[in-house]
């Protein structure tokens, strides 16, 4: 388990155990859930549709053997059921906000019964954007429920009526890989549910999602040109664990994710000019598009690197980048060569 996340979770559980610190525990739990959910947001906003039904670890033992889409569905179906059917005793978000139709899901269950290729087939049917909105709606509704709880509510247990309601709702499959969930949930009090479906369960599956996206990015970069359109080196970028590079579909560069249609202005411009990258453009020295906008503190570094590639080629550029990054962190390299692009070019050549 992620060490930082594990420590935060331990602190929250400790605070949750005392009435004097209960409010602090709920506040920190919601902050922690916001932090974890941000990773889901980055994945949904950054990756193409096909990323969500790929199984790069198919056949492995562990949550990482699933898909990105399945992981999101599973986390929030369990939370939706537990938060609303059990704690709040009201209607699930899946039904109250018509997300079953919106997500195009063929099932209403937690998905525990699905295995192997069936997970990929299920994931492929889902509308990922609506799935994300469903997850967000469930998270926000649970946060409201958490804020309404009092310390005395933590000891509330669940009876046979709860079990019957869960069975009648058919949101948990009768398959042996799933049906055990009902006894598991009903064997806990409210505190136990907060400690698992609302926190630890998130950690385990989001960690698995990060492993999946790491592998997808790594696979996407195999054989891809590591020199970015704007002149940066994807091999040395701090976004390496998240990005497959701007020459792949797994492009999560900020200028891509923040631009219309998720297409970086520099990529769009080079495509329109039918050139390989900005270093082939005659307007490079004066360009103010995308990465080269004057307000971008990396503009001069990128321009200098493009000019270096123009003069010396990509292979020599990558060698220089490797030498620089043996001396400095990525941010420091950009700072060192980002003051003035003409001076930066000379520094690159000296290196």
C-alpha positions in Angstrom: 0.0 0.0 0.0 1.1 3.6 -0.8 3.0 4.5 2.4 1.7 8.1 2.5 -1.9 7.0 2.0 -1.5 4.3 4.6 -0.2 6.7 7.2 -3.1 9.2 6.4 -5.6 6.3 6.7 -4.1 5.2 10.0 -4.3 8.7 11.4 -8.0 9.0 10.3 -8.9 5.7 11.9 -7.2 6.7 15.2 -9.1 10.0 15.3 -12.3 8.2 14.5 -12.0 6.1 17.6 -12.5 9.0 20.1 -15.5 11.3 20.4 -13.3 14.3 21.0 -11.6 13.9 17.6 -14.5 12.5 15.6 -15.2 15.7 13.8 -11.5 16.0 12.8 -11.6 12.5 11.6 -14.5 13.1 9.3 -12.9 16.3 8.0 -9.6 14.6 7.3 -11.4 11.6 5.7 -13.2 13.9 3.2 -9.9 15.7 2.5 -8.2 12.3 1.9 -11.1 11.2 -0.4 -10.7 14.4 -2.4 -7.0 13.6 -2.8 -7.6 10.1 -3.9 -10.5 11.1 -6.2 -8.2 13.5 -8.0 -6.2 10.6 -9.4 -9.4 9.2 -10.9 -10.1 12.6 -12.4 -6.7 12.8 -14.0 -7.0 9.4 -15.5 -10.5 10.1 -16.9 -9.5 13.5 -18.3 -6.2 12.3 -19.6 -6.6 8.9 -21.4 -8.4 7.7 -24.5 -11.6 5.5 -24.4 -9.7 2.3 -25.2 -7.5 2.8 -22.1 -10.5 2.0 -19.9 -11.1 -1.5 -21.1 -7.5 -2.7 -21.5 -6.2 -5.4 -19.1 -2.4 -5.1 -19.2 -2.2 -7.5 -16.2 -4.9 -9.9 -17.3 -4.5 -13.2 -15.4 -2.6 -11.7 -12.5 -3.6 -12.1 -8.9 -4.7 -8.7 -7.5 -6.9 -5.8 -8.2 -4.6 -4.6 -11.0 -5.8 -7.5 -13.1 -9.0 -5.6 -13.7 -9.6 -2.5 -16.0 -9.8 1.2 -15.2 -13.5 1.4 -16.0 -14.3 -1.7 -13.9 -12.3 -0.3 -11.0 -14.3 3.0 -11.0 -17.6 1.1 -11.3 -16.7 -1.4 -8.5 -15.5 1.3 -6.0 -18.6 3.4 -6.4 -21.3 0.7 -6.8 -20.1 -0.7 -3.4 -20.1 2.8 -1.9 -23.5 3.7 -3.4 -25.1 0.5 -2.0 -23.5 0.8 1.5 -24.0 4.5 1.9 -27.6 4.6 0.7 -29.2 1.2 1.3 -27.5 0.7 4.6 -26.5 3.9 6.3 -28.9 6.5 4.9 -31.6 4.0 4.0 -32.6 5.9 0.9 -32.4 5.4 -2.8 -29.1 4.7 -4.5 -27.6 7.4 -6.8 -27.5 4.8 -9.6 -31.3 4.9 -9.7 -32.2 8.3 -8.3 -30.1 10.1 -10.9 -30.7 7.6 -13.8 -27.1 6.6 -14.0 -27.8 3.1 -15.0 -29.1 4.4 -18.4 -26.5 7.2 -18.6 -23.5 4.8 -18.1 -25.0 2.2 -20.4 -24.1 -0.5 -17.8 -25.6 -3.9 -18.5 -25.5 -4.7 -14.8 -26.6 -3.1 -11.5 -24.3 -5.3 -9.3 -20.9 -4.5 -7.9 -19.2 -6.6 -10.6 -17.5 -9.0 -8.2 -19.0 -11.9 -10.2 -17.1 -10.8 -13.4 -13.8 -12.5 -14.3 -11.3 -12.5 -17.1 -12.5 -11.3 -20.5 -15.9 -10.6 -19.1 -14.4 -7.6 -17.2 -13.0 -6.2 -20.4 -16.3 -6.8 -22.3 -18.3 -5.1 -19.5 -15.8 -2.2 -19.4 -16.1 -1.6 -23.1 -19.8 -1.1 -22.9 -19.6 1.7 -20.3 -19.9 5.4 -21.1 -16.7 6.5 -19.3 -17.7 10.2 -19.0 -21.0 9.3 -17.4 -19.3 6.7 -15.3 -17.1 9.4 -13.9 -20.1 11.7 -13.2 -21.7 8.8 -11.4 -18.6 8.2 -9.3 -18.5 11.9 -8.5 -22.1 12.0 -7.5 -21.7 9.0 -5.3 -18.6 10.5 -3.6 -20.4 13.8 -3.0 -23.5 12.2 -1.6 -21.4 10.0 0.8 -19.5 13.0 1.9 -22.8 14.7 2.9 -23.8 11.5 4.8 -20.5 11.5 6.6 -20.9 15.1 7.7 -24.3 14.4 9.1 -23.1 11.5 11.3 -22.5 11.8 15.0 -20.1 9.9 17.1 -22.8 7.8 18.6 -23.9 6.6 15.1 -20.6 4.7 14.6 -21.8 1.8 16.8 -25.1 1.3 14.8 -25.3 -2.3 13.6 -27.4 -3.9 10.9 -30.0 -6.6 11.2 -31.7 -9.2 9.1 -34.0 -6.6 7.6 -31.0 -4.9 6.1 -29.8 -8.3 4.6 -33.3 -8.9 3.2 -33.4 -5.5 1.6 -29.9 -6.0 0.0 -30.9 -9.4 -1.3 -34.2 -8.1 -2.6 -32.5 -5.2 -4.4 -30.3 -7.7 -6.4 -27.4 -5.2 -6.5 -25.2 -8.0 -5.2 -24.9 -11.0 -7.5 -25.7 -14.4 -6.1 -22.5 -15.7 -7.5 -20.2 -17.0 -4.8 -17.6 -14.4 -5.6 -20.1 -11.7 -4.8 -22.8 -12.8 -2.4 -20.5 -12.9 0.6 -20.4 -9.1 0.5 -23.9 -8.9 2.1 -22.8 -10.9 5.2 -19.5 -8.9 5.2 -21.2 -5.5 5.2 -23.9 -6.5 7.7 -21.3 -7.9 10.0 -19.9 -4.4 10.5 -21.2 -1.3 12.3 -21.2 2.1 10.7 -17.6 2.7 11.9 -16.5 -0.5 10.1 -18.1 0.6 6.9 -16.3 3.9 7.0 -13.1 2.1 7.6 -13.4 -0.1 4.5 -15.8 0.9 1.6 -15.3 4.6 2.2 -11.5 4.6 2.6 -9.3 1.5 2.5 -11.3 0.0 -0.4 -10.6 3.2 -2.3 -6.9 3.0 -1.6 -6.5 -0.6 -2.8 -8.4 -0.1 -6.1 -7.0 3.3 -6.9 -3.5 2.0 -6.3 -4.4 -0.8 -8.8 -5.6 1.8 -11.3 -2.3 3.6 -11.0 -0.4 0.4 -11.8 -2.7 -0.1 -14.8 -2.2 3.4 -16.2 1.6 3.1 -15.6 1.7 0.0 -17.8 -0.5 1.5 -20.4 1.7 4.5 -20.7 4.8 2.4 -20.8 3.4 0.2 -23.5 2.3 3.3 -25.5 5.8 4.7 -25.5 7.4 1.6 -26.9 8.6 2.5 -30.4 7.2 6.1 -30.1 9.5 9.1 -30.9 10.5 10.4 -27.4 11.1 13.9 -28.7 8.0 15.9 -28.1 6.4 18.2 -30.8 7.3 21.3 -28.7 11.0 20.2 -28.3 10.9 18.7 -24.8 12.1 15.2 -24.1 9.4 12.8 -23.1 12.1 10.4 -21.7 13.0 13.1 -19.2 9.7 14.7 -18.4 8.3 14.7 -14.9 5.0 13.5 -16.3 6.6 10.3 -17.5 4.6 8.1 -15.1 1.3 9.6 -16.4 2.0 10.4 -20.0 2.7 8.2 -23.0 4.1 11.1 -24.9 2.4 13.7 -27.2 2.9 11.4 -30.2 0.7 8.7 -28.6 -3.0 8.6 -27.6 -1.8 8.7 -23.9 -0.9 12.3 -24.0 -1.6 14.0 -20.7 0.7 17.0 -21.2 -1.0 20.1 -19.6 -1.1 21.8 -23.0 -3.1 18.9 -24.4 -5.5 18.3 -21.5 -6.3 22.0 -21.1 -6.8 22.7 -24.8 -9.9 22.4 -27.0 -10.4 18.8 -28.1 -7.5 17.8 -25.9 -5.1 18.7 -28.8 -2.0 20.7 -27.9 -1.8 23.9 -30.0 1.7 23.0 -31.1 0.6 19.5 -32.2 -2.3 21.0 -34.1 -0.1 23.6 -35.8 2.5 21.1 -36.9 -0.1 18.7 -38.2 -1.6 21.5 -40.2 1.8 22.5 -41.6 2.6 18.8 -42.2 5.9 19.1 -40.4 7.4 16.7 -37.8 7.6 19.2 -35.0 8.2 22.8 -34.0 12.0 22.5 -34.7 11.1 22.3 -38.5 9.1 25.5 -38.4 10.4 28.7 -39.9 8.4 30.7 -37.3 10.0 29.0 -34.2 12.0 32.0 -33.0 8.9 34.2 -32.8 6.1 31.7 -32.1 3.8 32.3 -29.2 1.5 29.3 -29.6 0.9 26.7 -27.0 4.0 25.9 -25.1 5.7 29.1 -26.5 3.2 31.6 -25.0 5.3 34.2 -23.2 3.5 33.5 -19.8 4.8 29.9 -19.8 7.9 29.7 -17.7 9.1 26.8 -19.9 8.8 28.6 -23.2 12.4 29.7 -23.5 13.7 26.2 -22.5 11.5 24.6 -25.2 12.5 27.1 -27.8 16.2 26.5 -27.1 15.8 22.8 -27.2 14.0 23.0 -30.6 16.8 25.1 -32.0 19.3 22.6 -30.7 17.4 19.8 -32.4 17.3 21.8 -35.6 21.1 22.2 -35.6 22.3 18.9 -34.1 19.5 16.4 -34.5 17.4 14.4 -32.1 20.0 11.8 -31.1 22.4 14.4 -29.8 19.6 16.3 -28.1 18.6 13.2 -26.1 22.2 12.6 -25.1 22.4 16.2 -23.8 19.2 15.8 -21.9 20.4 12.7 -20.3 23.6 14.5 -19.2 21.6 17.4 -17.8 19.3 15.2 -15.9 22.1 13.4 -14.3 23.1 16.7 -12.8 19.6 18.3 -12.0 16.0 17.4 -11.4 13.6 18.1 -14.3 12.3 21.4 -12.9 15.9 22.6 -12.3 16.9 21.7 -15.9 14.0 23.9 -17.2 15.1 26.7 -14.8 18.7 26.5 -15.9 18.0 26.7 -19.6 14.8 28.7 -19.4 16.1 32.2 -18.8 17.0 33.3 -22.3 16.6 30.9 -25.3 19.8 32.1 -27.1 21.9 31.7 -23.9 20.1 28.4 -23.3 21.1 27.2 -26.8 24.7 27.9 -26.0 24.5 26.1 -22.7 23.1 23.0 -24.4 25.8 23.1 -27.0 28.5 23.5 -24.2 26.9 20.5 -22.4 
